[in-house]
Amino acid sequence: MSSHVFHEIYLHLNWHTKGDHPTCRGEVEELIHTLLAEKARRIKGAFLHHLGGTDTHVHLAVQIEPFVAVFDLVQELKGAPAHEVNKRMGRKVLEWQRGYGVVSFGRKNLPWIIDYIERQREHHAAGRVHARLESYGPEGTAPDALRADQRSPVEAGSIQGADVGELPCPPSTT
């Protein structure tokens, strides 16, 4: 990549287990996260900031170089770890659904995105998920059939002057 290119490409990724089967827990979840982190470290032009999820899906915050194709990145992140989990467990334990979600965000939102990923189980238990960050597959499929009352004020369009697609900003520290 040319040193004459400015770029800040941050992505939030998520994908689900096949049929939303609750596979990502206990030692399997630990193995999935370890293998995803290892795979991300080996992908040229990609930097993993954080990963987490629930029993049925994973979320990642990544930063990429301009030459990285999102489709290829996701395929590598989904494929190799799933294969390795199944190999180590001695049977087919992990299968991913075909789709995935990807949302770009600005650097100022990185702490908020990391916090959202870190607290996935809490958000889902309380019904406080953000539809844009939970959507995947065709036409933004959301697994929890998110109702209007489960959307954030930004997603619901009730924050004055905010674009409906905008992510909430972390609180100002100044």
N, C-alpha and C positions, 0 to 999 in steps of 0.2 A: 504494500500500500504506500502510496506517495506520502511523503512527510509534509506535503503542501495542502493537505485536506483536513479541514476542521470537521469533527463529527462528535456527536453525543447521541448514541442510539441505545436507548434503554427499552427493554421489553418485559412485559409480564406475560408469562406463558402458563397455561394449565391444560391438563388432559385427564381423562377418566379411565378407570378400569372398565373392561368389557362388561356391559350390563350393570354398571355401577356396583359390581360385586365388592364387598368390603374386604379387600385383600391387603390393603396398606395399613397393617397394624403389627405391633410387637416386633419380633425379629425380622419379619418380612419387610416391614416399613423401614427399619434401620438399614437393612441391606439395600433396599431400593434407593434410599437417600445417599448412602455411601457410594453406590455404583453410579448414580446420577452425578454426584459431585466429582468423582474420579473421571467420568466421561467428559464432563464439561471442562475440566482442567486440560484435557488432551485435545480439545477442539480449537484449532487455530482461529484466532480472531474473536473468541467468545470468552467472557468473564462472568462467572456465576457470583452474584451478590448474596442470594439467599434462596433456600428451598424449604418447602413444608407442604402441608396438606391435611387431608382427613383419611378415613378408611377407604374412600372411593376415588380419590383424585390427588394430584400433586399440583403445586404452584411453584413457579420459579421466577426470580428477578434476575435478568441477565443484561449485560451490556455487550454490544457487538461492534465489530469493525464494519465498514461499508461493504466489504467484499463477501460477507457472510450472507448466504441465502437462508431466510427464515425457515422455509420448508425443509431444506437439508439439515439445518440445525436441529429442528424438532425430530426429524426422522432418526438422526443419530442418537439424540437423547432418549428417545422412546425405545428404539430397537435393541441396542447393545445391552443396556441394563436389564431389560425384560428377559432376553435370552440367557444372560448370566444368572439371574435370580432362579429361573427354571432349572438351569443346569445344576446349580448348587443345591437346590431343594430336591433334586432327583425326580421331579415331576412338573407338569405344567401348573404353576401356581398363579402366574401373572400374565394377563393379556390386557392390552390397552384397546380402547375404542379407537376407531379410525380418525375421528376429528380431534381438533385442539383449538384452544383460544389463544389469541395473541393481541395484546393492546400495547401500544407505544406510550411512553410517558416521559416527562422531563426530569432532569437530574434533581430538581427541588422536591419532587415527589418520591424519590428513592426511599427516604426514611419511612414515609407513610406506607409505601408498598411493602417494605420489609416487615413492618409491624403487622400489616394485614395478613401477610403470609405466616408470620410467626404465630398469630392468634387464630388460625383457621378453625380449629375445633371449637373454640369459644364463640366465634362469629356464627358458625353453623348452629350450635346449640341454642344460641339466643335469637336466631333468625335475623341477624344483622349482617347479611352478606351484600356485596356490591355486584349487581347483575352483570355489569360489563366485565368484571374480573372472574366471574364464575361461568360465563358463557363459553361454549365450545361447539364445534361442528357446524352443520348447515343452519343458516339463519339464526345464529347465536343461541343454539339450544342451551337451556339452563336446566340442570338436573333437578333442582328443588322446586320446579314450577314456580319461580319467584313471582309473588303477587306484588301489586303496587305498594302494599304496606310493608314489604320487605326490602324495598329499594331505599337507597340513601336519599337524602333531600336533594342532592345534586342530580341523581339519576331521575328522580321524580319531577325535576324541573322547578322545585319550590324555592330554590335559593335565588334571590333577586340578582339578575345580571349574569348568571352562570349559564354556560352552554350545557345542554343536557348530557353531552358526551364528556364533559370535563371531569377529571378526577379531583377529589378534594385535596387541598394543599395542606401540608403540615402546618401547625401553628407557628407564627412568626416568633423568632427568638430575640428580636430587637426591640 
